[in-house]
Amino acid sequence: MPNKPLLIVSDASNDSVLTAIRAGFAVRLTYTPDFEVIEDKAIAGGFIAVIDGRVYDASFASRLRELSDQLSRDSEGENLLDFMALGAELRAKVDASSIEPRTYADGADAGKILTFDGISADLRERVGNVESAPRVYDYGEVVSSADGIAHVTGLSGVRYGELLDFGNGAIGVTMDVVEDKTGVAVIDGEVSTASVARMTGRIAEVAVGYELLGRVVDPLGRPLDGDPLPVHKMRPLESAAPSIMHRANVDTPLETGILAIDSMIPIGRGQRELIIGDRQTGKTSIALQTILSQKGRGVLCVYCAIGQKASSVASVVKTLSDADALEYTVVVTANASSSAAMQYLAPYAACAIAEEFMYSGRDALVIYDDLSKHAAAYRALSLLLRRPSGREAYPGDVFYLHSRLLERAARMSEELGGGSLTALPIVETMAGDISAYIPTNVISITDGQIYLESDLFSAGQRPAVNVGLSVSRVGRAAQSKAMRDVSGALRLDVAQYNEMAVFAQFGADVDSATANMLRSGEAVMELLRQPETQLYTLADQVALLLAKTIGLFANMPRRDVREASALLLQRLHDVAGGVMRNIQITGKLEPTDREIITHEIEAFAFYKTITTPPEPERKGAVKDTDYVKR
């Protein structure tokens, strides 16, 4: 970039204007700069001067752009834009005898007649309020740009995390500030060494609000589903987590509709529960089932896809749309084809959107799918910025990368609205290694984990939850009273069955007590097997677990458990619908309700018989016995 001062004007032949500009700068700078004059009709009047690393922008084009931005952001400006849109209609009727008067709909000027003179006066007032003094800002020179990273010199006042404008729609975020240059991650657009960087004075922010529900946006809040998105409020991507004094206890369940999770690994509103497992073990399915289960419960959801294929994101959107769950869900996506900077910003944008719901007093759920790809994107940016690498080539602050994100999940105190933000991060492991760097980091940050095992998934157990390695540190405090009353022994039963099944698979001889325990455990595992399309309500889960406690499934052939459970629920909803609704609404299992449900389960066991041919006996298998009470 030349060191000689530049002066850009729309008409270089107007000597009087050039003389006035030079005189003005002579007063401002105490010397007369020797400008290299360039003519550019695009600035539409005024001038742009570049002197000693600073830009003085007094062009008409910039003023019009600022006015347009102001009008589009300001509510009164939106009214003015609406008035301008009515201009064609008014002109078409100007000679008509019956022109209905139009008035302002609301605001301080409510009732004021809308006329051409009124529009003109409003616009003149707005234009008159625009400052005429030139905008002065530093500019930076791009010394290198490759692989989504630009190094810029000359921005002495730049801040960490500030957005930079490179022109032609290219923007970046400052990620490295050192003495002689600034490292910038390019978010969008193309940047070359011919580009000029300008500070915007803004940090990265995203559009928030209820207008985003049902929409698919990128980490900057720009719509990706084709329809325009009205922006009424912006929120910074990064913000401080709520303090301890601002938080309340996590004691309200966030029901997933999955029996294995709600009964043994409960999730509370405001909790951070990790979903971890190998590739293709059903992690995203659990997250989507949780979103679908929030229908009618008042929980607003944000699904964040990081580094996924566009086809996978489209499949998720279709699943939500088909189940009418998109109306209370926002999808934030940075696809695999997006820049590493976009993938790095995606979870923070999703968290900011969900935070807006929380601070407005609503319950929100945010899912990060997944933080393994997020850490990989941050590692790529850090290595390109030449930061020192540590374990597995990750930078030293990778723990802080996720802790400052997940700590923003909370349940707020009643004085601050009582809203909550529940986070379900997803982490992918390699060959079941949960001791790798990123899994151990996120496990230490979250309040528990749901571990999905490949062997269980291959064996057909869905969801493939390993109860031994899964835990919820909130525990039974996040369960409803009805669930606590019936699920106490379930986790122990599953753990004992898994332990004894290891010996039985080798054909070892077992005594009758062990054989009964194995038979009962097989029935319980079949009861916990749940298709992706099936979601249980709280009342359904309580009824099934109560039936398990009574012993309905103890001696039942495993192949009959699913059909029996479906018939039992149908019977309970038919003959004890009031009791089931009472459990669902209150979350309690009153003694009288328990007595009615127990009576109906016993009646079902006595009268119902499932007629299926016996399974062929196999070596080492436990024989099934008749389960019907005579």
ZAFI-399219 format. One record per residue: residue in three letters; x, y, z of N, C-alpha, C in turn. Coordinates in steps of 0.02 Angstrom, whole numbers, plus 50000, padded with zeros to 5 digits. Each point is the difference from the previous one (the first is absolute). Example, Ala and Ser with C-alpha at 12.3 -4.5 7.8 and 13.67 -1.06 7.14 Angstrom:
! ZAFI-399219
ALA506604971650390499555005950000500455006050000
SER499825005349964500425005950003499615005550037
This chain:
! ZAFI-399219
MET500434994150000499575005950000500455006250000
PRO499895004949957500445005849995499965004250063
ASN500575003250016500035004350058499755007149985
LYS499995001849936499775006749983499265000750014
PRO499785005650030499295001050016499574999549937
LEU499424996750008499544999249945499375004150013
LEU499725002749946499385003750004499544997549945
ILE499444997150019499524997249952499405004649998
VAL499835002549941499445004549991499594997649940
SER499385002649996499574998049944500145004049937
ASP500305006150009500155004349943500685003250011
ALA500524997249968500685002550010500135006549963
SER499545002249958500115006249962499765006250037
ASN499674999250057499755005650038500555002650047
ASP500385005049975500575002550039499795003550064
SER499425003150002499795003550060499884995150057
VAL499704994349984499884994950051500664997250026
LEU500474998649955500644997350021500375004950043
THR499975006549982500335005150041499705000450070
ALA499344999650004499675000250065500194994050043
ILE500054994149969500184994050038500715000650026
ARG500465002349958500695000850022500055005150056
ALA499625005449995500025005050053499734997250065
GLY499484996049996499734997050061500494995450034
PHE500344995949961500494995650030500615003850025
ALA500175005549968500565004050024499865002650071
VAL499375001950013499815002350067500014994250049
ARG499754994249979499944994250045500684996950015
LEU500444999649949500634996550008500595004750012
THR499885006549995500535005250007500504999849942
TYR499854996349948500405000349939499554998149942
THR500215002049940499604998649941500244993649967
PRO499584994749999500234993649971500035000549924
ASP500484996549973500084999749927499624993949974
PHE499365001249984499564994449982500144997449930
GLU499914993449993499924997049934499254999349989
VAL499745003949952499285000549990499774994549953
ILE499474996450022499694994749960499265001649993
GLU499744999449940499295001249988499614993450000
ASP499454999850040499584994150004499275002250006
LYS499614998949948499305002149999499584996350051
ALA500244994150023499604995850045499895003250068
ILE500425004850020499905002950067499445005249999
ALA499765001849940499405004149992500055006950032
GLY500595002650008500105006650031500394999550064
GLY500245005850024500424999950060500704997749982
PHE500344997250050500684997749987500194994550050
ILE500524996449983500334995250044500745001449998
ALA500315001250058500715001550004500354994750042
VAL500594997949977500414995150035500665003350016
ILE500135001250065500605003750021500304996650061
ASP500634998249995500384997450057499644994250036
GLY499744995349961499694994150030499295001150023
ARG499705005849985499315001350020499585001749940
VAL499364998250005499525001549946499505005150026
TYR499905005449961499515005150014499464999449947
ASP499424997250021499474998449953499445005050007
ALA499935004449951499465004949999499624999449934
SER499944994049974499674998949936499254999650009
PHE499635001949949499274999550001499784992750001
ALA500374995749966499814992949998500014997050070
SER500505001850040500034997450069499435002850041
ARG499835006449990499455003050038499344996449984
LEU499884998749936499394996649982499984993050028
ARG500574996650000500034993350028499865000050075
GLU500285004950035499875000550072499275001550014
LEU499715004549960499305001750009499554993949987
SER500174996149949499624994049985500034995050056
ASP500614999050028500084995450056499615002450061
GLN500015006650012499645002750057499254999049993
LEU499755001349940499284999349989499784992750006
SER500434995449978499814992950003500034997250070
ARG500405003150045500054997550068499515003350047
ASP499835006349987499585003750046499274998749987
SER499614999450053499284998549992499655005549963
GLU500165006450016499695005549963500234999849928
GLY500634998049990500254999449932499624994849960
GLU499804994650034499614994949966499325002949980
ASN499715004450042499385003349981500095004349938
LEU500585003649999500135004349943500074995849936
LEU500344994350006500074995849941499324997549977
ASP499564998550048499324998049981499645005749964
PHE500115006250025499675005849968500255000849929
MET500654999049991500285000849932499714994749953
ALA499884994050027499724994749959499295001749978
LEU499665004250040499325002049983499995005649949
GLY500585002749984500025005749955499694998649932
ALA500154994049973499734998349935499244999750002
GLU499744997250055499274999550007499685006950004
LEU500315004550038499725006750007500035003949935
ARG500564999349965500075003649936499484997549950
ALA499864993450002499524997349952499305002650014
LYS499875002150063499335002450018499975007650008
VAL500525003449980500035007250015499445003949966
ASP499784997649941499475003549965499314997150016
ALA499984994750039499364996950016499625004350051
SER499354999549998499605004250045499934996950069
SER500104993350005499914996750065500674997150024
ILE500405004250031500644997750029499904999550075
GLU500034993950026499924999250072500635002450035
PRO499915004150052500595002550036500364994350037
ARG500675000250000500404995150036500315003450060
THR500044996450055500275003050062500554995550027
TYR500425003050042500494996050036499644995150045
ALA500244993850004499654994950038500135000550075
ASP500605001850020500165000250071500585004950010
GLY500245000150062500565004450016499775006950019
ALA500495004450007499865006850023499575003949950
ASP500034998149936499635003649948499364996449981
ALA499724995950045499394996349984499445004849982
GLY499664998449946499455004149978500195005449950
LYS500645001049990500235005149953499864997949928
ILE499715004649961499824998349931500634999149958
LEU500014994649961500564998549957499915003549933
THR500455004549984499985003649937500705000049970
PHE500035002249936500665000749969500435005050038
ASP499695005550022500385005050037500264997150065
GLY499604995850033500224996950062500594995449989
ILE499964996149947500564995649984500625004149986
SER499935005249960500575004149982500315003250061
ALA499575002550046500265003350060500384994950043
ASP499724994050006500344995050041500684998249971
LEU500024999049934500644998349969500505005750005
ARG499765006349990500465005750006500295000450071
GLU499564998850049500245000350069500524994550013
ARG499864994049974500464994550010500675001249965
VAL499985002449939500615001549964500385005750033
GLY499635004850026500335005650034500354998050063
ASN499784994650031500314997750062500654996149987
VAL500124998149938500614996549984500595004850004
GLU500514998050038500575004550010500365001149933
SER500225006149990500355001749938500754999550006
ALA500254999550061500724999450009500254993449971
PRO500594999949971500254993849970500134994650053
ARG499874993849981500164994450044500754998749995
VAL500324999550058500724998850002500134993250030
TYR500354995949964500164993450026500674997849972
ASP500324995450040500634997149978499884994749947
TYR500464999149958499964994549952500624995650008
GLY499924993749983500554995350005500164997049932
GLU500624998349992500244997049938500064992550010
VAL499704996149955500034992850002500674997849971
VAL500434997350043500674998049976500014992849977
SER499524995950024499954993149977499294997550012
SER499784995549957499344997050006500014993149969
ALA499874995050042499994993149975499634995650050
ASP499644995149974499654995050041499545003150051
GLY499675005649982499525003050045500305004350054
ILE500655001349998500345004250050500345005849964
ALA499865006150023500325005949973500415003450054
HIS500605002349982500425003850045500005007249977
VAL499835004550047499895007049985500475004350042
THR500295005149969500405004950036499675006849997
GLY500155004250049499765006949999499395001450043
LEU499704994950031499405001150041500225000650074
SER500225005950019500285000850067499474999650055
GLY499375001649985499485000050051499544994149998
VAL500174994649964499554994349992499954996250066
ARG499414997050013499884996150060499914992749982
TYR500144995650049499904992849990499254998749992
GLY499824996149950499314998349986499625005249960
GLU500345005349978499665005249961499924997949927
LEU499445001949971499884998649929500365005049957
LEU500314997549947500345004349951499654999449933
ASP499975005749966499685000349934500555000649947
PHE500024995249954500505000049947499725002649934
GLY499375002350000499695002349938499744994249959
ASN499555001549953499704995049955499664994450039
GLY499745001650059499644995150039500424995350042
ALA500665000549996500444995750039500075002650071
ILE499914995750049500075001950070500424994850036
GLY500325002150055500404995550040499965002050072
VAL500254995650043500005001250072500714999650025
THR500195004850042500685000350026500104994550051
MET500524995949989500144994550046500715000150028
ASP500425004349973500695000350024500245007349995
VAL500195002950057500245006850001500705000050029
VAL500495001449957500705000450022500275006849982
GLU500635001150014500285006749996500015002749929
ASP500174995949952500115002649932499444998349951
LYS499554995550018499484998249953499414997050037
THR499454999149964499384997450027499794993849960
GLY499864994550035499764994049967499245000049997
VAL499734999149940499285000449989499754993649969
ALA499474997150028499674994249970499455002649954
VAL500054998449937499525002349950499364996050007
ILE499455003450015499364996750009499654998749934
ASP500005005149958499634999549937500335004549949
GLY499984997949937500285004049946500734998349985
GLU500265003449950500694999049978500435005950020
VAL500584998550028500485005250021500664998649966
SER500295005349972500664999549968500455005550026
THR500624999949978500475005250021499825006849972
ALA499545000349953499775006549975499435002850041
SER499754996150048499445002350041500235004850053
VAL499545004250022500135004850054499534998350058
ALA500284999250059499624998250059499795006350038
ARG499385000250021499755005750038499654997450063
MET500165003150057499684998250063499275002249999
THR499574995850027499295001650003499795002450069
GLY500414998850051499825001950068499504995350031
ARG499814994649966499514995250025500324993150009
ILE499774996450050500194993150008499504995649964
ALA500164993649991499554995549964499344999550037
GLU499455000649964499344999850029499524996449953
VAL499434998050028499524996149962499305002650014
ALA499564999449951499305001950009499674995150049
VAL499605002750046499664995950050499275002050003
GLY499604996050034499295001650008499564994449975
TYR499355000850013499524994849981499894999649925
GLU500245005149963499934999749927500424994449969
LEU500494997550038500444994849973499694993050005
LEU499484999250040499694993450007499754997549932
GLY500174993849985499814997149936500475001649943
ARG500565003450015500455002149947500674996350003
VAL500355000049944500684997249995500465005749984
VAL500495001350044500445005849993500724997750006
ASP500465004549979500714998750009500235003450065
PRO500634999250020500225002950064499965007550005
LEU499905003549944499925007350002499265002049998
GLY499564995150003499285001550001499705001149931
ARG500374998549947499735000849933499594993949980
PRO499405001049973499574994249984500284995849944
LEU499934993450007500234995349949499424996349968
ASP499395001650021499414996449973499645003949946
GLY500305005549976499735003549942499555005850015
ASP499705000450059499545005450016500365005650038
PRO499805006249990500315005550038499864999350075
LEU500465002550040499944999550072500005007050031
PRO499455002250030499995006550033500454999950062
VAL500455004850005500465000450056499795005850045
HIS499814998450061499805005250048500485000750058
LYS500414994750012500465000350057500614995849985
MET500585002650019500624996449992500294998550069
ARG500394994650004500314998150063500714997649986
PRO500495002150041500694997749989500054992450006
LEU500434997149959500104992850003500314997950066
GLU500455004050026500344998650063499695004350055
SER499854996850057499765003850058500194996150063
ALA500005003550056500194996850063499464995350024
ALA500214994550031499524995250029499675003050061
PRO499384998150016499685002550061500404998250062
SER500015004550048500364998850062499624995050043
ILE500334997550052499684995250044499395003050034
MET500045006450019499455003250035499395000949955
HIS500104999749935499445000949954499674993449980
ARG500284994550024499754993449980499544997050053
ALA499584995549977499554996250045500174992649994
ASN499754996050047500134992849999499674996849939
VAL500334994949974499724996149944499564994550030
ASP499355000949998499544995250031499394998649957
THR499995002549939499434998849954500234995649943
PRO499664994449988500234995449947499905002849930
LEU500484998449957499925001049928499904993149970
GLU499384998349987499844993249978500194999049927
THR500364994549987500224998449933499524995449963
GLY499534996950037499564995149969500324993349990
ILE500644999250024500374993749994500024996850068
LEU499714994150007499934996750065500674998850034
ALA500494997749962500654998450029500345006150030
ILE499905005849969500335006150024499605003250056
ASP499355000949991499605003450051499984996150066
SER500084993449997499964995950061500674999250034
MET500554999649962500654998450030500515005749996
ILE499945004349948500485005549991499605006449990
PRO499645002350049499545005749990500375006449984
ILE499675004349961500275006549981499555005450029
GLY500295004950032499625005550029500065006349958
ARG499505004350006500025006349963500545004550031
GLY500485002049958500575003950024500634995850006
GLN499954993649984500564995350007500424999949936
ARG500614997450005500434998849943500154992549998
GLU499694996549955500074992749996500314998249933
LEU500584996750003500374998149941499724993649969
ILE499944999849934499844993949962500634998049964
ILE500274994250017500664998149975499974992949974
GLY500384998749947500024993349972500355000149932
ASP500124994149974500314999449934499545002549945
ARG500275000249941499605002049942499464994849986
GLN499425002449980499424995849982499784995650059
THR499915003150058499724996350057499365003250025
GLY499735005049964499355002750017500025006350043
LYS500555003749999500055006150041499525005349976
THR500005001449935499545005049973499284997950008
SER499864993649995499314997650008499745001650069
ILE500414999050052499795001750068499865007550006
ALA500435004049969499905007350003499345002049965
LEU499874997049942499395001749964499384997450037
GLN500044994150031499444997550039499855004750059
THR500535002850029499915004750054499645006349977
ILE500185002449940499665005949972499274998449987
LEU499874994249969499314998249984499584999250063
SER500324997950054499634998950063499815006550034
GLN500285005749978499845006450032499375003249972
LYS499674996749952499405002849971499465000750053
GLY499745006050006499485001450049500255000950071
ARG500655000050012500285000750067500275007050013
GLY499995004449950500235006850009500755000949997
VAL500374995049976500735000549995500175001849928
LEU500385005549991500235002149934500694997049987
CYS500104997449940500594996049985500435003449947
VAL500664999050006500485002449951500454994049983
TYR500014998149937500434994649977500575002949960
CYS500624998650021500595002849968500384994449965
ALA500065000349935500374995149960500685002949983
ILE500534996550019500685002549990500384995249955
GLY500205002449941500424996049956499664994049970
GLN499345000049996499634994349971499865001249926
LYS499854994549966499805000649929499345003649995
ALA499925003849946499385003649990499414995249995
SER500114994149971499464995149995499774997650068
SER500484999350047499834997850067499585005350036
VAL500195006349991499625005450031499315000449970
ALA499954999149934499345000149968499564994350026
SER500304994250014499624994450027499745001650070
VAL500415003350041499785002050067499435005049995
VAL500065004949956499475005049992499354996749977
LYS500054995249955499394996549977499684996050056
THR500424996750041499734996250057499635004550048
LEU500285005850015499675004750045499375002849968
SER500035001549936499425002849966499434995149996
ASP500154993649985499474994949994499654998950067
ALA500375001050055499704999050066499735006450030
ASP499965005449960499765006550023500425002650059
ALA500634998250002500455002350053500405006149979
LEU499995001649935500405005649977499715006750023
GLU499365000050018499685006350021500275002550066
TYR500314995750041500305002350062500764998750001
THR500304999449941500714998349994500345004849952
VAL500625001850018500445003849955500584995449981
VAL500174999849936500564996049977500565004749979
VAL500574999350033500605003849984500504995249969
THR500255001449941500434995349967500615003449969
ALA500574996850008500615001649963500224993449969
ASN499844999149936500114993649967500744998549992
ALA500134993949978500694997849989500355004449948
SER499605002849954500295004349948500125007150025
SER499765001750059500115006750028500715000850024
SER500215006250010500675001350023500094997650071
ALA500634999050020500144997950069499765005250049
ALA500045006449981499775005350044499244999650012
MET499634998449947499284999150008499844994350047
GLN500354994349993499894994350044500215001750071
TYR500515004150009500215002150066499475004450034
LEU499675004349962499515004650029499314996850010
ALA499864994449966499324997250000499724998650069
PRO500354996350044499684998650066499905006250042
TYR500435005049994499905006150038499395003849975
ALA499884999849934499405003149973499384996550025
ALA500004993350000499434996250024499875001450074
CYS500545000550039499925001550071499715006950011
ALA500225004949960499735006850007499255000249984
ILE499794996349948499294999749983499604996950057
ALA500264994550029499654996750055500015004350063
GLU500545003750011500055004450058499465005349999
GLU499845002649941499485005049995499344997350026
PHE499854993749984499394996950026500044999250076
MET500594997950025500074999050072499915006450038
TYR500325005449978499965006350036499315003349994
SER499594997749953499315002449996499524995850042
GLY500284995350040499594996050045499764993449972
ARG500244998049941499784993749970500514994550013
ASP499784993849992500454994250003500254998549930
ALA500664999249994500314998949935500454993850002
LEU500064996849944500434994149992500455001349939
VAL500664999250009500465000949944500424993649993
ILE500074997749938500364993949985500585001849954
TYR500614998150020500605001349961500224993449967
ASP499934999649935500124993849964500545001149946
ASP500634998750013500254997950064500635004050017
LEU500224999750064500565004150022500684997049980
SER500014993849977500624997249973500215003849937
LYS499525001149956500145003849938500145007350017
HIS499685002650052500135006950020500725000750023
ALA500244995350041500695000250023500494999149942
ALA499824995949951500444999049942500045006549959
ALA499445003649993500025006349964500435005150036
TYR499945000250066500415004750039500744998149997
ARG500144993549999500704997849993500285002349933
ALA499614999449947500235002149934500155007549999
LEU499565004050030500125007250003500625001650040
SER500094996650056500575001450044500664998249966
LEU500004994349966500624998149965500165004749944
LEU499505002349963500125004949947500225006750028
LEU499795001650060500235006250033500684999150034
ARG500274994049994500674998350027500045000450075
ARG499464998150032500024999650073500334993550021
PRO500314999950059500324993850024499474994550010
SER500164994049979499544994450006500194995750060
GLY499504996450026500114995750057499794992949984
ARG499654996950047499804993049992499544999249940
GLU500144995049959499634998549939499955006149954
ALA500505004450003500075006049958499485005350016
TYR499604999150053499535005250020500365005650036
PRO499765006149994500325005650036499874999450075
GLY500375003750039499964999450072499345002450029
ASP499635004349964499385002750027499384996449975
VAL500084993749976499424996549973499504998250056
PHE500244999250062499544998850055499565006250011
TYR500315005849999499625006250009499525001149943
LEU500174997449941499565000649942499304997350015
HIS499974994250033499354996950014499735001850068
SER500425001550048499755001750066499625006649999
ARG500255005049963499655006349997499354999649961
LEU499934994749960499374998849965499504996450044
LEU500214994550031499534995950038499815003050067
GLU500435004350028499845003150064499425004949993
ARG499825001949940499445004649990499334996650009
ALA499994993350003499394996450015499845000850074
ALA499385001450017499825001250070499245000250006
ARG499794999650062499305001550017500025006350042
MET499655005249976500035006550032499545000250061
SER500165004450047499595000850059499345003249982
GLU499514999450044499345002849987500035007549994
GLU500465003350036500065007249995500215002349931
LEU500344995649963500245001649933499584996649946
GLY499404998050016499534997349951499904992650003
GLY500454996350031499914992850007500104996049936
GLY500305002949949500124996349938500584995150008
SER500084995749952500544995150003500294998849931
LEU500634997849999500334998149939500334993250012
THR499754994949967500264993250006500444998649940
ALA500604997550012500484998649946500114992549993
LEU499934997549939500164993049985500554999949947
PRO500635000650022500554999449952500104992849978
ILE500234999149939500144993449973500744999649984
VAL500324994550020500704998949986500084993249969
GLU500384999549947500124993749965500674997150023
THR499994993650018500614996650021500264995549944
MET500624997950008500314995449952500124993450035
ALA499684994649974500084993350027499834999850074
GLY499505003950021499774999850069500485003050050
ASP500485003949978500505002850045499745006550030
ILE499724999550061499755006150033500545003550039
SER500614997249999500565003350034500405004549954
ALA499775001149939500345004549954499945007250026
TYR500365004549969500075006850026499335003750003
ILE499665000649944499375003849998499464996750042
PRO499894993349995499494996950043500125001250075
THR500624999350023500125001050072499895007350019
ASN500185004549956499895007150014499255001450010
VAL499604997849952499285001550003499674996250057
ILE500224993950014499724996250056500115003850065
SER500595003150008500155003650062499615006550006
ILE499755002649944499625006250001499264998750013
THR499734994749973499284998750002499784996950066
ASP499354999450009499704997250060499834992649993
GLY500324996749954499864992949989500054998449926
GLN499964993549984500054998049930499564994049987
ILE499754999649938499634994249976500464996649950
TYR500264994250019500494996549958499664994849958
LEU500085000549934499704995249953500554995349976
GLU499864993550005500504994949987499874996749932
SER500544999049962499934997149933499754992950002
ASP500244996050050499794993050003499254999450014
LEU499755004250044499274999950013499615002149939
PHE500265004949963499665002349940499994994549947
SER500564996549993500044994549951499554994250019
ALA499884999250066499574994650023499265001749995
GLY499855006049977499305002049990499695003650059
GLN500395001650051499735003650058499995007449984
ARG499415002849993499915007149983499555003350051
PRO500225005350033500665003149996500534995650033
ALA500615000549974500544995650022500365003150060
VAL499635001250054500275003450059500354994950044
ASN500645001450015500384996050047499875003050069
VAL499614996550041499805002650065500595000750047
GLY500494995549993500575000250045500445006249991
LEU500065002549939500435005749986499615006549994
SER499344999750006499585005949996499825002350070
VAL499955006650008499855002750066499695006949992
SER499585001850048499745006850005500165002650069
ARG500415005250004500215002550065499445003850035
VAL499485001949963499415002850032499574994450029
GLY499974994549964499694993950026499255000750011
ARG499784996750054499284999550013499695006650019
ALA500415005250014499725006650014499645002949940
ALA500184997649940499695002549939499424995549976
GLN499804995250041499454995649981499365002350034
SER499444998549968499365001250032499904994950056
LYS499565001650047499894995650057499754993249978
ALA499574999849949499744993749976500564995649972
MET500465003049963500554996149971500474997550055
ARG500125004150050500434997850056499704994050036
ASP499344999850005499674994750037500064993249966
VAL500064999949933499974993549964500664998049967
SER500505004549999500614998549961500604998550044
GLY499904999450066500574999450045500444994049987
ALA499724994249987500394993849993500194998449927
LEU499775004149953500114998349929500734999949982
ARG500385005150020500705000449981500394994150029
LEU499854998050061500344994350031499834993649963
ASP499384999149981499804994049963500374999549934
VAL500055005549964500354999949935500744998550010
ALA500305003150051500714998850013500144992750018
GLN499574997050041500094993050019499904995449940
TYR499535001649958499894995849940500615000449954
ASN500265006049989500585000649955500604996250027
GLU500075000050066500574996350030499924992649993
MET499404997450013499904992849996499964997549928
ALA499795004449954499944997849930500684998549970
VAL500535002950028500674998749976500184992750010
PHE499814997150058500154993050014499534995449961
ALA499365001949994499524995749966500154999249926
GLN500325004949969500124999549929500514994649982
PHE500384997750050500484994549987499704993250014
GLY499344999850014499674993650012500134997150069
ALA500205004350047500144997650067499364997850035
ASP500054995050043499424997650037499835005150054
VAL499365001650006499785004850049499444996950041
ASP499945002350063499474997450042499335003149981
SER499474997850032499335002349982499905007450015
ALA500295002450055499935007250016500335004349948
THR500604997949978500345003849948499624999649934
ALA499724994049986499614999349938499395004650001
ASN499675000550057499425004550005500215007349991
MET500595001750029500235006849993500185001649928
LEU500304995449965500165001049929499365000749959
ARG499514995750015499385000349962499655006750012
SER499985002250063499705006450016500395005849969
GLY500664999450000500425005349971499905000749925
GLU499924994349966499875000349928499345003749986
ALA499504998750041499365003449991500075007550012
VAL500395001850051500105007150015500375003449942
MET500514996949972500375002949944499545000849940
GLU499554995249990499525000749945499515005650014
LEU499825000950063499555005550018500335006749987
LEU500665000450010500365006349990500165001249926
ARG499914994949959500115000949928499435004249972
GLN500175005449966499495004849979500165002749930
PRO499554999149953500115002649932500065007650000
GLU500325002849949500095007349996499335003649994
THR499524996749970499355003349988499544999750060
GLN500204996550052499574999150058500255004350059
LEU499565004150027500155004250057499504998550055
TYR500254998950060499574998550057499875006450040
THR499385000950021499855005450047500214997850070
LEU499985004750047500174998350069499544994750027
ALA499355000649986499524995050025500144993149971
ASP500184999749936500164993649969500614996850034
GLN500515004050012500614997450031499864997550070
VAL499625003850039499844998050068499604993549999
ALA499524999249955499604994049997500424993949981
LEU500465000849952500424994349979500474997950056
LEU500295004950034500464998350055499634996950059
LEU499395002250012499604997050053499824992849982
ALA499864998949937499864993149978500624995650006
LYS500585002849986500634996350009500114998450073
THR499855004850045500084998950072499544994550025
ILE499394999949976499514994950020500214993149976
GLY500384999749944500244993649974499644997849938
LEU499665004649966499634998149940500464997049946
PHE500605002849991500444997849946500524995050024
ALA499984997950064500544995950027500094993549963
ASN499464996449987500054993449967499755000249929
MET499965005849971499735000749932500554998849949
PRO499864996449946500484999449946500205006949974
ARG500635000849985500265006649980499655002649938
ARG499814995549956499705002249938499305002850010
ASP499694998750059499325002150013499965006550040
VAL500565002450025499995005750045499735006349967
ARG500225001349939499795006249967499255000049987
GLU499744994449975499294999749986499605000550065
ALA500234996850052499655000250064500005007150029
SER500555003549995500035006850026499545004649961
ALA499954999149935499555004249960499274998650018
LEU499824993550008499324998350019499835002650070
LEU500484999750045499885002450069499875007550000
LEU500405003849964499905007349998499325001749968
GLN499824996349948499355001249969499444998750049
ARG500064994750039499484998450049499965005450054
LEU500575002350025500015005050052499705006649977
HIS500145002049939499725006249973499244999349989
ASP499784993849987499284999049987499604999850066
VAL500244996250049499614998950060500225004350059
ALA500605002949996500245004250055500305006449972
GLY499665002949951500275006049968500065005950047
GLY499535000750047500035005550047500614999650045
VAL500154993950022500594999050043500645001649960
MET500044997849938500595001349959500095007549988
ARG499455003449988500055007349991500225003550064
ASN499774997650056500185003050064500764999150013
ILE500274994249984500724998850007500395004749954
GLN499765000749938500345004249951500015007350022
ILE499455002450028499945007150017500375001650065
THR499904995950051500285001550066500714997350010
GLY500184994849962500664997050010500044995850063
LYS499444998450029499974996250063499594993649990
LEU500194994950039499634993750000499684999350069
GLU499395002550004499644999750064499834992850018
PRO499924998550066499854993050020499384997249965
THR499485004049994499394997549966500134998649926
ASP500395004549968500174998949929500434993849992
ARG500474999150046500434994049997499584993750007
GLU499515000250044499584994250011499594998349938
ILE499745005249967499604998849939500444997249944
ILE500595003049991500454997649947500214992850014
THR500174998550063500214993350018499444994949986
HIS499395001850018499434995649988499924998549925
GLU500075005249959499914999049929500574995949970
ILE500615000850027500564995949976499894992750017
GLU499774998750061499874993150020499434997049959
ALA499495004049986499464997549957500254998549930
PHE500445004249976500294998849934500414993550000
ALA500394998950053500404993950004499574993850005
PHE499415000650030499574994250009499624998249936
TYR499755005149967499554998749943500354999849932
LYS500575003649994500325000449935500524994649991
THR500004996949943500504994949985500265001349929
ILE500644999949992500305000949934500164993149972
THR499684998449945500084993349970500525000449945
THR500584997650015500544999649951500354993450008
PRO500264997049946500354993650007500635000950041
PRO500194994950038500605000550042500635000849958
GLU500485003650028500645000949965500384993550001
PRO500374998649946500414993950001500535000450055
GLU500054994650036500474999950056500715000049973
ARG500445004150029500695000349979500454998550059
LYS500584997849986500474998050052500175006050044
GLY499944998950065500175005250047499465005150011
ALA499424999449965499475004950007499564998350060
VAL499705005050028499554999250056499314998549972
LYS499674994750024499354998249975499475004950025
ASP499545001749955499455004350019499454996050034
THR499685002950047499434996850034499385004249990
ASP499444997050016499375003649992499975005950048
TYR499865006049974500005006050042499315001750025
VAL499474996749975499325002050017499834997450070
LYS499765004450042499804998150068499344996149997
ARG499994994150029499404995849998499615000850065
